[in-house]
Amino acid sequence: MANRFDFDAVRRGALVTTLTVIPLAFVAGRLLSDSSVLQVPVTLLIFAGFVAGGYVAGRATSGSPAVTGTLSSLPCLVIVSIAYLAIQLASDQPVYLALIAGQYIVGTTLGMLGGALGGRSTERDEPLVRS
């Protein structure tokens, strides 16, 4: 059986992720200094935003919750990447592609974790894993 993608669930999760992560990323990147004691808590809240969005997506889907959670993190990551590139290029600063790749790896992994947790919290007609 092929994977089914529930785009309504992806949209719901993406909305949660974007509305939580973007403001926190702005605070972390523009308002806090690198030596601020608030950097760690804000970063943990950003991570929680990705998990929360994945959780919402995983709970809302009838298909694969982990994949749906992963997909729900992508719109936010695209927005963050575009903003990072625009800021770096406008200020004539170097662009670190490894930083962007790391953001995608961490963001999608946390979205997948949230999706898996959300999928486990609902009753399903089908098992999450087929033997």
Summary of the structure (lengths in Angstrom):
residues: 131
radius of gyration: 16.1
end to end distance: 12.6
largest distance: 53.7
contacts: 444
relative contact order: 0.19
helix: 74%
strand: 0%
